[in-house]
């Protein structure tokens, strides 16, 4: 289980104080207004932001003393963060070894992951030769091939058209069930994930205002705030 307890971060113009629990294996959709602290929450879990107080554990392990590379976390950003001069296989292989000195077994694992995300045969392509949806699949494959049990997706599909965005969310759900990983995904279209997520967290003003089953969040007292947040995103 991911447990965040009173993790406080402060800047001159913004204060965040997060508390949230996500059971192992859950898909948790994180929704809320732009600038409300969704991305900051993911960056804190990944280790890019350090809280001044509070506790952050995953499956009982304290994550706060660990540098980002040492955390059991992989993160996928909205802009893919792929290297344009590397092939698809090399970009995915970075999830295993930054040196790209892969064994035959590891190269086979990269191929298997590309097949799992529907990109078999794309090994030698460059990111610039692919569509936005295909590049997001490469970024997802790199996160999953790492074997890290906690995957953070920061608005990964916001630039895609609705049909492709839904297809990618279905793919994420299928892969996380197959590989038993815990996923937190920020998203500004909660309706796309409401029937798949185990949990939904509404984040605003640097706080987790509410967390629960998607139906409880979307149909409860927060519905007007969520509708306003979605329209502003």
N, C-alpha and C positions, 0 to 999 in steps of 0.2 A: 504493500500500500504506500502511496505517496501521501505524506502528511506535512502540511505547511501550517505552522502555528505562530501567529502574531509576528510575522516577518515584516519588519518596518524598514522602509527606505525613504530618504528625504533629499529633496533638491530645493533650491531657493523658491521655485514656483510650483512644486508638486510634492505631495506626501502620499506614500502608499503603505498599506498595512494589510497583509494578506493572511488569511486562514482558510484552508481548503484541504479536504481529504478525498483521495481518488483511489478506490480499490484496485488492486493489481488486476490487469487484464481489461479494465474498463476503457471505453472510448468516451472521453469527456469533452463536450463542445463548450468553448468559452466564448460568450457573446457579450456585447455591450457597446456603448458609444465610442466613437473615435476619440482617442486621447484619454480614455478612461482607465488605462492601465493594463490592457490585455497583453500587449507585447512585452511590457515590463515584467509581468508575471512569468512569462515563458523565459525571458532572459535571466531572471533571477534563478529559476530552476536549473537552467543550463550553466549558470556560473558567471555570466557576463555582467551581472549586477550583484553586489554583495549587500545583504541587509545588515543594518546596524544592531539589530536584535532579533530574537525569535529562533525557531528551530525548523529545519528542513530535512526530512528523512525519506528514504525510499526502501521499502522492505526492511525497515529497522536500521538502515545504515545512514549515518550522519553525512549529508552531502556538503555542508557548508565549508569544511576545511579543504575540500577537494577543488583543484583547478578544473576548468571546463573539460579539458581532454581526459581527465581521470574520472569524470562522472559517468554513470551508466546511462547516458543521455545522448540522443542524436536529434538534431534540429533541422527542419526544412524551412527555408525562408521563402517569402513571396516571390523574390527575384531569382529563385533557383540556386544561386551561388555556384554555378557550374564554371569550369575553366574552359574557355572557348578554344584553346590550342590543344586540348586533350580530346581523345576519342571518348565515345560513350562508355566503352568498357573501362577505360582509364579513370574517368570521372567516378564511376561506380566503385572501382578498385580502391580509390582513396578511402572509402569507408572501412577497408580492411587494413591497408598499410599506406601511410603517407608517402613512403619511398617508392611505392608501386612495384616493389620487387616481390611479385606474387608467385607462390608455388603453383604447380599444376592443379592441385586440389582447390586452391583459392581462385584460380582463373575459372575453373569449372563452376564454382559457387557464384561468381559474377554472372556467368552465362545463365545459370539457373534462375537468378534473381531477375535478370532482364526478361527471361521468358515469363516469369511470374507476373511482371507488370506489362506484358504484352509487347515487348520490344525485342523479341528474338530476331537475330539477324541484323540488328542495328549496331553491333559492336564497334565498327570502325567509323561510324558517322561522327561528325562534329556537332556540337550544340547548335551552331548557326545554320545547320542544314535541316533542323527539325522544327516542328510546330511548338507553340507554347505548351500544349497539353503533353506532348512527347517529352519536352524538357522537364516538366514537372514529374513525369514518370521516372526519368533518370535520377532526379534528386530524391525521390521516394525510394528508389531501389538502393541508392547509396546509403540512406539512413537505415534501411532494413537489413542490408547485407552486413552492417557493422555488428549485428548481434546484440546491440544494446537494448535493454528491456523497456526503456522509457523513450518514447518518440514524441517530439514537440513539433507541431505543424503551425506555422504562423501565417495565417491567411494564404494558404498555399495555392488556392484555386480561384482567387477573387478576379483574376483577369480573364478567366475562361467563360465561354458562353454557358447558359444554364444547363443545357443537356450534357455537355462535356464535364462541367463541374459536378453534376450528379454522378456521372460515370466514375469520376475520380474518387468521389467519396465512397461509392460502393466498392471500389477497388481497395481503398484503405481499410474499410470494414472487413472485407474478405481476407486480406493479408494479415490483419491483426488477429483475427480468429485462428488463422492457420498457424501463426508463429507465436501466439500468446504474448503479445506486447501490450503495454499500457500506453494510450495515446491521449494527449491533450491537443486540441485543435481550435485555434481562434477562427471564427467565421462570422461574416456579417449577414449571412442568409440562413438563419436558424432553421427555416422550414426544410432546407435541403438535407439536414441531418437529424431532424427530430425523431424519425422512425428508426434510426440506427443507433444513435448514441445511448449509452447506459445512463449518462449523467449530463446535466447542463449547468454551467455556472455563469451567473450574470455578474459582470465586473464593471463597476462605475466608480469614479472619483477615487481610484486607487484601492478599492475594497472589493471583496467578494460579497456582494449584497445578498445573494441567495444561491443555493446549490441543491439540486434534486433531480428527480426524473424530468425529462424534457416536457412532458405534458403538464407537470406541476408548475414548472417555471413559465411556460408559454401561455398557459390558460389561467394563471393565478393573478394575484394583485399587481404583479409587475408588468402585466400585459401592455398597459399604456406606455410605460417607460421603454419597454423593448421595442414597441412599434416606432417610437420616436427615435430610438437609437439606430434602428435599421434604416430609417429614412434619412438619417444624417450621415450614414457610412458611405 
